[in-house]
């Protein structure tokens, strides 16, 4: 199994289980009407969550970071859960999207490729690579007397 790395592009499909932040209204039964607070929850892409379709999560994503983390202990000293390969990613706009197309989802998701976690995608292959470009914009400092 090849582990994804920063800059890899992959396709998220129906049936994949990921972590995503959604309004509390969709996550908790006792938070009806609360849309201004977000909570991280697991979803299966293509299934409803809190009455809302998750089909909008399908598409191409770029890996923004990875980490080896998440492990811990269960109910005893010998009940140990190892760290896993955590993948954080952001949805890419459609290739033919323009600014005039309006809003599209820039969903941020995460999942594990190794370990013992609820949101796991073990077999996922990169379909491309992306690079990030940073531009420094210096401002002219003001002189104080």
C-alpha positions in Angstrom: 0.0 0.0 0.0 1.3 3.4 -1.0 0.7 6.1 1.6 -0.5 9.5 0.3 1.8 12.5 0.8 1.4 16.2 0.6 0.6 17.4 -2.9 -0.9 14.1 -4.1 -4.3 14.4 -5.8 -6.8 11.7 -5.3 -10.5 11.0 -6.1 -13.0 10.6 -3.2 -15.8 8.3 -4.2 -19.1 7.0 -2.8 -18.5 4.6 0.0 -15.3 6.3 1.3 -15.5 7.1 5.1 -14.0 10.4 6.1 -14.0 13.0 8.9 -15.6 16.4 8.0 -16.9 19.4 9.9 -20.6 19.9 9.6 -23.1 22.2 11.4 -24.1 20.8 14.8 -27.7 20.6 13.5 -26.7 17.8 11.2 -24.4 16.0 13.8 -26.4 16.0 17.1 -30.1 15.4 17.7 -30.1 17.8 20.6 -28.6 20.7 18.6 -31.5 21.3 16.2 -31.3 24.7 14.5 -27.6 25.2 15.4 -25.9 26.0 12.0 -23.3 28.5 13.2 -21.2 25.9 15.2 -19.3 23.1 13.4 -18.4 19.7 14.8 -16.1 17.1 13.3 -17.9 13.9 12.5 -17.4 10.9 10.3 -19.5 10.4 7.2 -19.8 7.8 4.5 -19.7 9.6 1.2 -23.0 9.1 -0.6 -25.0 8.4 2.5 -27.2 10.9 4.3 -26.0 12.6 7.5 -28.6 14.3 9.6 -31.0 14.3 6.7 -28.5 15.8 4.2 -26.9 14.1 1.3 -23.1 13.8 1.3 -22.8 13.5 -2.4 -21.2 17.0 -2.5 -18.1 15.5 -1.0 -17.3 13.4 -4.1 -14.6 14.7 -6.3 -10.9 15.4 -6.5 -8.8 16.4 -3.5 -5.3 17.6 -2.8 -3.4 16.4 0.2 -2.6 19.4 2.3 -0.7 17.6 5.1 0.0 14.2 6.6 1.0 13.1 10.1 1.7 9.9 12.0 -0.6 10.4 15.0 -3.9 9.5 16.7 -2.9 6.5 18.8 -3.6 6.1 22.5 -4.8 3.7 25.2 -8.2 2.0 25.7 -9.4 0.6 29.0 -6.1 -0.7 30.3 -2.4 -0.4 30.2 -2.1 -3.2 27.6 -5.1 -1.9 25.5 -3.0 0.2 23.2 -3.9 1.7 19.8 -1.0 2.6 17.5 -0.6 5.9 15.6 -1.8 5.9 12.1 -1.1 7.7 8.8 -3.5 10.7 8.9 -4.3 12.5 5.6 -5.8 16.0 5.6 -7.1 17.2 2.2 -9.0 20.0 0.5 -11.4 19.6 -2.4 -10.3 21.0 -5.7 -12.6 23.0 -7.9 -13.7 21.3 -11.1 -11.2 21.7 -13.9 -13.5 23.8 -15.9 -14.7 26.0 -13.0 -14.5 29.8 -13.4 -15.1 32.5 -10.8 -18.4 33.3 -12.6 -19.6 29.8 -11.8 -20.2 31.0 -8.2 -19.9 28.8 -5.1 -18.4 25.4 -5.1 -17.5 23.3 -2.1 -14.0 23.7 -0.8 -14.6 20.8 1.7 -11.7 19.9 4.1 -11.7 16.3 5.0 -9.4 13.9 6.9 -9.0 10.1 7.1 -6.4 7.5 8.1 -4.7 5.0 5.8 -3.2 2.9 8.6 -4.1 2.2 12.3 -7.4 1.5 14.0 -9.7 4.4 13.3 -13.3 4.8 12.2 -12.6 6.9 9.1 -10.2 4.7 7.1 -9.4 4.5 3.4 -6.6 2.0 3.0 -6.5 1.5 -0.7 -6.5 4.9 -2.4 -4.1 5.8 -5.2 -2.9 9.3 -6.3 -4.1 10.4 -9.7 -1.8 13.4 -10.0 0.4 15.9 -8.1 -0.1 19.5 -7.1 2.4 22.1 -5.9 1.8 25.1 -3.6 3.2 28.5 -4.5 3.8 31.2 -1.9 4.3 34.8 -2.8 5.9 37.2 -0.4 4.2 40.6 -0.3 6.3 43.0 1.6 4.8 46.2 2.8 6.8 49.4 3.1 7.4 50.0 6.8 6.4 53.5 8.1 9.0 55.5 9.8 8.1 56.7 13.3 9.7 59.8 14.7 
